[in-house]
Amino acid sequence: MSVNGLPLPGEVGLSIVAAAVRDGEYRCEKPNEVVAACRAVANRYLTRDRKDGNLFRPGDNAIELIDRARELGKLPQADAVAVPARKVALMRDPQTIDAGDRLRDLEEKTVLALMDSFKSHGQQSPIIVYGKETDAVVRLGAGGHRLEACRRLGIHVLCFHSDGDELDRQLCEIDENLIRADLTPADKALFLARRKEIYLVKHPETAKGVAGGKARQQSATDKLSFAAATAEATGQDERTIRRDVERGEKISVSALQMLRSTSHNKGVVLDKLKRLQTAEAQEHFVRDLVASDKAIAAKSKEIRTIQQASNRESRLRMVSLIAEHSRKAGEDMPRAAYPIGYADPPWEQEAWSDETGQDKGLRYPSMPVDAIKALCAGEKSPFTRDAVLLLWVTANRLPDGLAVLEAWGFQFVTSLVWDKVNIGMGRWSRDRHESLLIGKRGSLSLAPLMGTQPPSLYSEPKTEHSRKPVWYAEQIDRLWPDVRKLELFQRKDSLAEGDVRLNGTWDFWGNQAGTLEGGAE
């Protein structure tokens, strides 16, 4: 007769283990109890307190020992009654469990975290339901987040079936929540006020024991007072329970529910509320607090927006000073001189017609990808250490565009798309769009301020070959108005009158000459 190959303890040791399982710990009063408990420790039926040698708690094998002793008829009758048989958790279709109206709403982040955990490790802790295993539908007692996670994953839920009426079910939900450490003061007040109502319905003989918040003296056959029973069920201090239930009884439910989601959900606020005589006054007080929260949040957002704009202006001023120094020291194409780059490389194109060849229709010489990558790579880069690059690429050259971004020292962040409205040519598809890749580099963020970003899609009919809508240059100039910008593969004299790029903050480098235009010194 053994548990996991370990011998069963004698009668004294078995009673000590049973008492420890029942009460959570056992204090030995006699020398023979200490000896028996120490033997149980050797078999991991008990653990011994490091500071108090007479105090023992259940060990890893304690529950299995009790089950095995009960099965063999070795568990003393008194202990068998005091330590109920362990329930077996069963799998159940979550759709057959009625969650009902819960006192506490589900938190989405908790459900998602449980879903991730269940995928990796399965459901380790069963939920509690009320009803028989054969019932078509049972009611949820405790474990709403676990139930919802199983529902979303489409898996069966592990659960314990319990007997009891609707009041028992509600007590189960309340007690599990009260054991939690993350309840707010308003939560505790709501739960404890409801628990007191249920408890007094089930045990009306205890009503006098809670009058005025003071526990009465009781005989051994009396039910515990509400505060004492709640302390025993949840492990909380009786004095704290009486304080919190008083708040719940004296503050309207509506006021408490409004408070639960505000930063004012503190005990001191609840104590102020309970001194107000009417529910209307309490709710008016809370509405003022909520309005104050919203006003503070709006002002904080306004301050953050101003700070973000100021910080961005400082960063742009810094990179502009660095760029200006490099421009004055540069020659044909200054190095590290431009925080903003805009480029439309002459990509080599796959032949869309086997008869006419790939260069059909091109008005300028194309460049191999390797040549484009080498143009601004490494020390030859015309861009500052902190910079943004916007690079045009055709649909079939997207991988090459990303490779050029990387070769020029930029990290891809997103893209804009030009809808050309009129459909074009192509081998695999009839092209109607081009992408403008956006890359960044450096440690200073030059990103647009929130609310100023351009839309990702812009539609404008295409005109002559390769000419891009001025709208994109206008967006660049709007986002970085006072910063030097370099447009590669573009000639200044090809721009129409009124083009935003003629405002003096743009320089150009075209394919017909290896010199810079636009007033670079």
Residue pairs with C-beta under 8 A, 6 or more apart in sequence:
1 7
1 8
1 68
1 72
1 74
2 8
3 43
3 45
3 61
3 64
3 65
3 68
4 61
4 64
6 43
6 44
6 45
6 61
7 43
8 14
8 65
8 68
8 69
8 72
8 74
9 17
9 36
9 39
9 40
9 43
9 45
9 65
10 36
11 76
12 32
12 33
12 36
13 36
13 37
13 39
13 40
13 45
14 65
14 69
14 74
14 75
14 76
14 79
15 76
15 79
16 26
16 28
16 33
16 36
16 37
16 40
16 46
16 56
17 40
17 45
17 46
17 58
17 62
17 65
17 66
18 66
18 75
18 76
18 79
18 82
18 83
19 26
19 79
19 82
20 26
20 46
20 56
20 57
20 58
20 62
21 58
21 62
21 63
21 66
21 83
22 79
22 82
22 83
24 57
24 58
25 55
25 56
25 57
26 37
26 55
26 56
26 57
27 52
27 54
27 55
27 56
28 34
28 37
28 54
28 55
28 56
29 54
34 53
34 54
37 46
37 48
37 56
38 48
40 46
40 56
40 59
41 47
41 48
41 56
41 59
43 59
43 61
44 59
44 60
44 61
45 58
45 59
45 61
45 62
45 65
46 56
46 57
46 58
46 59
46 62
47 56
47 57
47 58
47 59
48 55
48 56
49 55
49 56
49 57
63 86
66 75
66 83
66 86
67 85
67 86
69 75
70 80
70 85
75 83
87 160
87 161
87 162
89 126
89 158
89 159
89 160
90 133
90 158
90 159
90 160
90 161
91 156
91 157
91 158
91 159
92 129
92 138
92 156
92 157
92 159
93 156
93 157
94 147
94 150
94 151
94 155
94 156
94 157
95 151
96 136
96 137
96 138
97 127
97 129
97 137
97 138
97 139
97 140
97 147
97 157
97 159
98 137
98 138
98 139
98 140
99 140
99 144
99 147
99 148
100 139
100 140
102 144
102 173
103 170
103 173
103 174
103 177
103 190
103 191
103 194
104 144
104 177
104 187
104 191
106 144
106 145
106 148
107 145
110 145
111 145
111 148
111 149
111 152
114 145
114 146
114 149
115 149
115 152
115 153
118 149
118 150
118 153
118 155
119 153
123 146
123 149
123 150
123 155
123 157
123 158
125 143
125 146
126 143
126 158
126 159
126 160
127 140
127 141
127 142
127 143
127 144
127 146
127 147
127 157
127 158
127 159
127 160
128 140
128 141
128 142
128 143
128 159
128 160
128 162
128 172
128 176
129 138
129 139
129 140
129 141
129 159
129 160
129 161
129 162
130 138
130 139
130 140
130 141
130 161
130 162
130 163
130 164
130 166
130 168
130 169
130 172
131 137
131 138
131 139
131 161
132 138
132 161
133 161
138 161
139 166
139 169
140 147
140 169
140 173
141 162
141 168
141 169
141 172
141 173
142 172
142 173
142 175
142 176
143 159
143 176
144 173
146 157
147 157
150 156
150 157
151 157
162 168
162 172
164 172
167 198
167 201
167 202
170 194
170 198
171 195
171 198
171 199
174 191
174 194
174 195
174 198
175 195
175 233
175 234
177 183
177 187
177 191
178 188
178 191
178 192
178 195
178 230
178 233
178 234
178 236
179 234
179 235
183 191
184 260
184 265
185 244
185 247
185 265
185 266
185 267
185 270
186 256
186 257
186 259
186 260
186 265
186 270
187 260
188 244
188 247
188 248
189 244
189 245
189 247
189 248
189 251
189 256
189 270
190 248
190 253
190 256
190 257
190 260
191 248
192 230
192 241
192 244
192 245
192 248
193 245
193 247
193 248
193 249
194 248
195 226
195 230
195 245
196 210
196 226
196 245
196 248
196 249
199 206
199 226
199 229
199 230
200 206
200 207
200 210
200 226
203 223
203 229
205 222
205 223
206 222
206 223
206 224
206 225
206 226
206 229
208 216
209 215
209 216
209 218
209 225
209 226
210 225
210 226
210 227
213 227
213 242
213 246
215 225
215 227
215 228
215 238
216 225
218 224
218 225
223 229
224 232
226 245
227 238
227 241
227 242
227 245
228 238
230 236
230 238
230 241
231 237
231 238
231 241
234 241
246 274
247 267
247 270
247 271
247 273
247 274
248 256
250 273
250 274
251 270
251 273
251 274
251 282
252 279
252 282
252 283
254 279
254 283
255 273
255 279
255 282
255 283
255 285
255 286
258 283
258 286
258 287
258 290
259 265
259 269
259 270
259 273
259 286
259 289
262 286
262 289
262 290
262 293
263 293
264 286
264 289
264 293
269 289
272 285
273 282
273 285
273 286
276 282
276 285
305 449
305 450
308 449
308 450
309 449
312 445
312 446
312 449
315 386
315 444
315 445
315 446
316 339
316 446
316 480
316 482
316 483
318 444
319 339
319 384
319 386
319 387
319 444
319 446
319 483
320 339
320 482
320 483
320 484
322 336
322 384
322 385
323 336
323 337
323 338
323 339
323 384
323 483
323 484
324 484
326 334
326 335
326 336
326 337
326 384
327 334
327 337
327 484
327 520
327 521
328 521
330 337
330 520
332 514
332 515
332 516
333 380
333 382
333 509
333 514
333 516
334 382
334 516
334 520
335 379
335 380
335 381
335 382
336 381
336 382
336 383
336 384
336 385
337 382
337 383
337 384
337 484
337 486
337 520
338 382
338 383
338 384
338 387
338 484
338 485
338 486
338 507
339 383
339 384
339 386
339 387
339 388
339 446
339 480
339 483
339 484
339 485
340 387
340 388
340 389
340 390
340 446
340 476
340 480
340 483
340 484
340 485
340 486
341 376
341 382
341 383
341 387
341 388
341 389
341 390
341 391
341 485
341 486
341 487
341 488
342 389
342 390
342 472
342 473
342 476
342 485
342 486
342 487
342 488
342 490
343 389
343 390
343 391
343 392
343 487
343 488
343 489
344 392
344 466
344 468
344 488
344 489
344 490
345 367
345 372
345 391
345 392
345 393
345 404
345 488
345 489
346 362
346 364
346 365
346 366
346 367
346 466
346 489
346 511
347 366
347 367
347 369
347 372
347 393
347 394
347 397
347 400
348 358
348 366
348 367
348 368
348 369
349 358
349 362
349 366
349 394
349 396
349 397
350 358
350 396
350 427
351 357
351 358
351 360
351 427
352 358
352 360
352 425
352 426
352 427
353 360
359 366
361 465
362 465
363 465
363 466
364 466
364 511
365 511
369 400
369 403
369 404
372 400
372 404
373 403
373 404
373 407
373 408
374 380
374 407
375 488
376 382
376 383
376 408
376 488
377 407
377 408
377 409
378 409
381 408
381 409
382 486
382 509
383 389
383 408
383 409
383 441
383 486
384 442
385 441
385 442
386 441
386 442
386 443
386 444
386 446
387 410
387 440
387 441
387 442
387 446
388 438
388 439
388 440
388 446
388 480
389 405
389 408
389 410
389 438
389 439
389 440
389 441
390 416
390 436
390 437
390 438
390 439
390 472
390 476
391 401
391 404
391 405
391 436
391 437
391 438
391 439
392 401
392 434
392 435
392 436
392 437
392 468
393 400
393 401
393 404
393 434
393 435
393 436
393 437
394 431
394 434
394 435
395 426
395 429
395 431
395 433
395 434
395 435
396 426
396 428
396 431
398 435
401 435
401 437
402 412
402 437
405 411
405 412
405 437
405 439
406 412
408 439
409 441
410 439
410 440
410 441
411 439
411 440
411 441
412 437
412 438
412 439
413 438
413 439
413 440
414 438
414 456
415 435
415 436
415 437
415 438
415 456
416 435
416 436
416 438
416 454
416 456
416 457
416 458
416 472
417 433
417 434
417 435
417 436
417 456
417 457
417 458
418 433
418 434
418 435
418 436
418 458
418 459
418 460
418 468
418 469
418 472
419 432
419 433
419 457
419 458
419 459
419 460
420 431
420 432
420 433
420 434
420 460
420 461
420 462
421 432
421 459
421 460
421 461
421 462
422 432
422 461
422 462
423 430
423 431
423 432
424 430
424 431
424 432
424 462
425 431
434 468
436 472
440 446
440 447
446 480
448 454
448 479
452 478
452 479
454 475
454 479
458 469
458 471
458 472
460 469
460 471
470 496
470 499
470 500
473 487
473 499
473 500
473 501
473 506
474 500
476 485
477 485
477 500
477 501
477 503
477 505
477 506
481 505
482 505
483 505
484 505
484 507
485 501
485 505
485 506
485 507
486 506
486 507
486 508
486 509
487 501
487 506
487 507
487 508
487 509
488 508
488 509
489 509
489 510
489 511
490 508
490 509
490 510
491 508
491 510
491 512
491 517
492 501
492 502
492 508
492 517
492 518
493 517
494 510
495 501
495 502
501 508
504 519
506 518
507 516
507 517
507 518
507 519
507 520
508 516
508 517
508 518
509 515
509 516
509 517
510 517
